[in-house]
Amino acid sequence: MGRIAQSVVGGAVRAVRALGWYCKTLMGDNHYQRYVEHRARAHAGEAVMSEREYWRHRHAETDANPAARCC
């Protein structure tokens, strides 16, 4: 494969990965992982909610404080 073809393929792969990241972020698929990373960084040694507890807490908080949502 030539240099130009490798460059095009590499750019396409980066674009697909970026699109995947964007969709996951938009849909909330990576929110729990970001929460775990934040807890490890900012609150090392403290307990971390399970994924199930996290989503229950997040949805309860959203229902209790419906600040910026459309519905």
N, C-alpha and C positions, 0 to 999 in steps of 0.2 A: 504494500500500500504506500502510495506517495505521501509526501509531507502535507500537501493540500488536503488530500482525503482524510488523513489522520486529524488534521485541524478541524475539518468539518464534522467528523464523527465525534471528536472530543467536545466540540461546541454543542452538538446535539445532545450528547449525554449530560452535559452540565445543565442545559435547558430543561431536559426532562426531570432531572433531580430537583432543580429549582421549582418547577411546576408542582412536583410531588410534595415538596416541603410547604409550598404555599397552600395547597389544598388541605394538607393535614393540619396546618395552623388555622386555616379558616374554619374547618369543621371541628376543631378542638381535639383531634386525635392525639396530639402531643402535649396537651395541657398537664396531664398527670406526670409525665416524664419531666417536664419543666418544673413542676412543683417539687418533685423528688430532688432534682438537681439544686434548686434553691434551698431546700431544707439542709442538704449536705453542705452547701457553701456557707449559708448564713446562720444555721442553727445546728452545727455539728454536734452529734451525740444525743440529740433530742429525738423523741419518737416521731415516726412518720406514719401518717394515716395510710391504711390500705387503699387500694384503688377504689374499691367499693365505697368506703367511708368518704374518700375525697369527693367522688361524684355526688353522693348524697348531700354532703355539706355544701358543695358548690351549687347544686340545684335549689336547696333550701334557702341559701343566701340570695340567689337570684329571685326566687319567689317572694322573699321577705322585703327585698329592696329593688323593685323593678325600675331602676333609674333610667337607663338608656336602652330601651328595647322597643320594638315596634308594636308589640302586641300585649 
